Amino acid sequence: MKRNAHVALVTCFHDDESINYDATRAQARRQVAAGNDLMVCGTNGDFSALTQAEKIRLIEEVADEVSGRVKIIANIGCPSTYETLQIARAVDGLHLHGVAVITPYFIACTQDGLERHFTSIADAVTTPVYLYDIPARTQNHIEPETARRLAGHPNIAGIKDSGGSPDTVLEYLEVARDVPGFDVYCAPDHLVLWGLEQGCAGVVSGLGNVAPDVLAAIVAGFNSGDLDAARRAQDNFAGLRKDLYALGFPPALVKRALYMNDPSVGLSRQPALLPDPQQDKAIVAILQARGLRP
């Protein structure tokens, strides 16, 4: 099976913090040109700072721009099942590869509560549903046994693991081996090649916004059997991750690094990272060292 990489696309903003849809479309085209698939409204897309109407339009805009050329997964998860259902129904029928449903945040959930939440979404739409686990941000974790029960649902297609624990990825992969049609997507950028080697169907990368060609080279090397090329690209990617993320909150650093090469992406909505001359200087040095600065 050919593996693929989804880039968790940044959302571009004007100076007044309104969404710059044209610039976001341009970023989508840039990823397509590199050979990457897309995830819209993910963590690197500032989804938690977007209104419901903005999320729906953003998904529509990106789908209109690149649908049919690449696979698009859209994160539609909200704290409540009620609002998640509203977005799910609004984007159902856009010919998405799937909708990712991040675990509810702020609201502490039991495993039974999570199961009801995801089942309600999967029952309501025809678009395949992907579970989205990122406990460091939501404080709610999908236990492997819960994932196993949910994997039996005919409209739940897999899980995106952003927890960063190799052990959890392996536990989810055990579910995938036992339940045909349930795919595991690995998200941490330092685990791209490792995840593919373990059997993940693909990866979802935030850092791919900054280095789309490097990410694509990892996956292309793996798919072609050129593991030496894949490892070289992974080493470069992991080094970029280590250097950049040492400066602060990863999604904000990804956006700022991209901004240093292309100001059209804008800043993030407040209270996200604000420009800092010393930090910007460090970011530029990192990009230059990796051959990523024009």
Secondary structure as UniProt FT lines:
FT   STRAND          4..8
FT   TURN            15..16
FT   HELIX           21..34
FT   STRAND          37..40
FT   HELIX           43..45
FT   HELIX           47..49
FT   HELIX           52..66
FT   TURN            68..69
FT   STRAND          72..75
FT   HELIX           81..91
FT   TURN            92..93
FT   STRAND          98..102
FT   HELIX           111..124
FT   STRAND          129..133
FT   HELIX           135..138
FT   HELIX           144..151
FT   TURN            154..155
FT   STRAND          156..161
FT   HELIX           166..178
FT   TURN            180..181
FT   STRAND          183..186
FT   HELIX           189..191
FT   HELIX           192..198
FT   STRAND          202..205
FT   HELIX           207..209
FT   HELIX           212..224
FT   HELIX           227..245
FT   TURN            246..247
FT   HELIX           250..261
FT   HELIX           263..265
FT   TURN            270..271
FT   HELIX           277..289
FT   TURN            290..291
//
